[in-house]
Amino acid sequence: MSSQRSFQSIIGKFSDGITVLKGLPFYSPAKPSLKIDSLTVLKTNVETKNSAVITIENSLKELRDRRKFITFKAKGSDENCIENLIRAIANYIKSENNGKHPAYLKIMSILSKLKPPSKKNEPPVEGQTPKNSISKSEKSYQSLVGFVNDVLTIITNLGVKYSPANVNITVESFKARMDELVELNANITTAEGNCASAIKERAELYKGDNGINEIIISVKDYLSSLEGGRNNSGYIAFCNAVK
């Protein structure tokens, strides 16, 4: 998670820079934002925003992992993932009727349309703002809800003719799995929005007008204005701490 390490590295260096400034008896800027107390508050705020981003990103990852586990057939997915359940439903209907039964043919048609998300299109988590457009991965999961609902309608309409021994593919169980997918999709959408906001807020404390980057430049300017300019010990020590 290089981006997160990068943010943590920046705040660590900034903290070292504050330590240097505390040891300089001649560091007494008039500008409030450059005073030691203000720098310390900024450091604390950035640490708080960092923690918020990490928490939200971890929560988002857990939601995505859970959704992946219960949906498409893949290594490490649930044996009773939605794709496997639909296939089992089709097999049951065929066994009780024949390969030409309308319900069986319709479900097989749905199976042929299922498109598991590509790994390379999976929305980024760590340190990256989700794109405004819907990714191919998200479209795959949204489409899946529609397909699952179609299958649910088919088996519901079969009525008493649909009574599988496998409890995982009963109407009730299959609907419960669909409801879980719908809820996960909604929670992921919300989490992505929260993640984007948290990342934006954190970035402002790094790159904004009064963020760490600009403050460091201002502190360097102040130190270089003192006797000795860029050759004075305070300037050199601060630059070495934050570089």
N, C-alpha and C positions, 0 to 999 in steps of 0.2 A: 504494500500500500504506500507507494512512493510519495504521492501527493500529501498524505497525512503526515508522513515523516518530514516532508519539506516544511509544512506549517509548524510542526513541533520544533524543528530545527531553528526556524526564524524566531519563534518566541523564546527559545533557549538562549540564542545569541543576544536578543534584545535584553533579556534578564541579566546576562553577563555585562552588557553595556551599562545597565543601571547600576550594577555593583561597582563598576569602574568610576562612574560619576559620583557615587556616594563617597568615594575616597579622594575626591578632588576638592580641596578647600576653596579653590578659586572658581568653582562652578556655581554661579549664581545668576542665571538668566532672569530677566524681568518678565518675559513672556510666560504666562501661566501654564500653557500646555507643555513647556519645556522643563518645568520644575520637577524635582524628584518625585514629589507626591503624585503629580499628574501622570508621570511616566509609569509609576507603580500601579495606579488605577487602570491605565490603558493595558498594561500587562495582564492584570487580573481579568479585565473584560474580555481580552482575546482568549485567555485560557478557558473562560466560561463558554465562549462561543465555540471554541474547539471541542469542548466536552459535549455541547449540544449537538454539533454536527456528527460526532462519533456515535452518540446514542441513537440519533435518528437513522443514520446510515446502517447501523447494526440491526435496528428494528426492521428497516426496509429489506435488508438482505434475508432476514428470517422469514418475512412474509413471502418473498419471491421463492425461497428454497422450499417452503411448505407448498406453495402453489405448483411448483415444478414436480414435487414429490407425488401429488395426487392427480396430475393430469395426463401428460403424454407418456407413452411407454418408452423407457430409456434406462440405461444402467443406473441403478440406485433408486429408481422410482418405486412407488407402492405397487405391490402385486395387484391390488385392486384399484389401480389408477383408472381414470375415466375412459381412456382409450381401450384398456383391457376389458372394462365392464361393458362397453358398447359391443365389443367383439363377442363377448360371452352371451350377451342378449341376442345377437344375431344367430349365434350357434344354437341357442335354445329354441328360438322360433323356427329355425330350419329343421331341427330334430323333431319338433312336434307337428310340423306341416311338411314342407318340401322347399327345395331351392327356388321355386317359382312363386312362393307366397309373396304378395305385395309388401307386407311389412318387412320381411327379410330383405327383399331387393332394395327397398328404400333405405334401410339401415346400412346395408353394404355400400350403397351410393354415398351415404354420409361418411362412412369410414374412409372411402377413397379420397374424400375432400379434406380430411384432417391433416393439418400441416404443422408439425412440431416447430417451435421457434428455433432459429439458428443461433448457436452460441455467440457468433460474432455480432449478432444483432441484439443481444441481451442488453438492456439499458445499463449504463455505467452506474456504479454506486459510489465508490470512494472518491471524494473530492471533485466530482464533476456534476455540473448542473444538468438535469434531465432536459432533453431537447423539447422544443415547443411542439413539434410534430409527433404523432404517435408512431412509435417504432414498429418494425415488422414483428417483433416479439410480442408486443402488447396487442397488436391486431390479431395474432394467432390465438391468444387467450380470449379475446373478446368474441372472435368467431366461434370458438369452442363452445361458449355459453349458448349461442344460437343453435348449434348442432345438437348439444346435449338436450336442450329444450325440445327440439324436434323429435329426438328419440323418446323422450319422456311422454310426449303427446301420442306417439305411435303405440307404445306399450300400454298407456292408460286407456286408449280407445279399444284395445283388444279385450278389455274387461276380464271376465272370468276365464277366458281362453289363455290368459297369460298368468300362470301360477308356477314360476320356477322354484325348484328346491333350493337353489343357491340364494341365500338371503341377501347377498350383496347386490343382486340384480333385480330385486323386487322393486315395484314402483316406489314404495316408501324410501327404501335405501338409496335408490338411484337419484331420487329427488333431493335427498339429504346431501348427497355428494355434489349435486349441481348447486344447491344453495350455498355450500361451503365455497365453491369456486366463485360464485357471484360476490359473496362477502369478501373474499380475498382480493378480487379485482378492485372492489370499491376501496378497501383498506390500502391497497398498494397505490392507487391513484391519489388518495389523501396523503399518504406517506411521501410520495414523490413531490407533491406540492410543498409539504413541510420541509423536505430535504432541500429543495431549491431555495426556499426562503432562508433557511439556516445558513446555507453556503453563501448566499448573497450578503447576509448580515456579517458573516465572518470575514468575507473578502473586503468589506467596507473598512473594517478595523485594520486591515493590512494595507490596502491600496487606496483608501479614501483620502480626502483632503487632510484629515487629521489622523490618518492611520499610521502604523508603525513605519512604513517606508518613508513617508514625508517627514515624520518626526525625527527619524535617524538623520536625514539630510539636514534638517534644521539644527539638530544638536551638533553635527559636524561643522556647520557654518558658524555656530556660536563659538565652539572651541577653537576654530581656525582664526577667529577674530581676536583671540587673546595673544599675549606676547609670545613670540616665537612662531606664530602662525601654524602651519601644518607640521612644523618641526617640534612643537611643544609636546611634552610627555603625555598630557591629558588627551590631546587629539590622537596621538599615535596609539595610546592604550585603548581608547574607545573604538577606533577603526579596527584594531586587531580583534576586539571582542565581538563586533557585529558583522565582520566580513564572512 
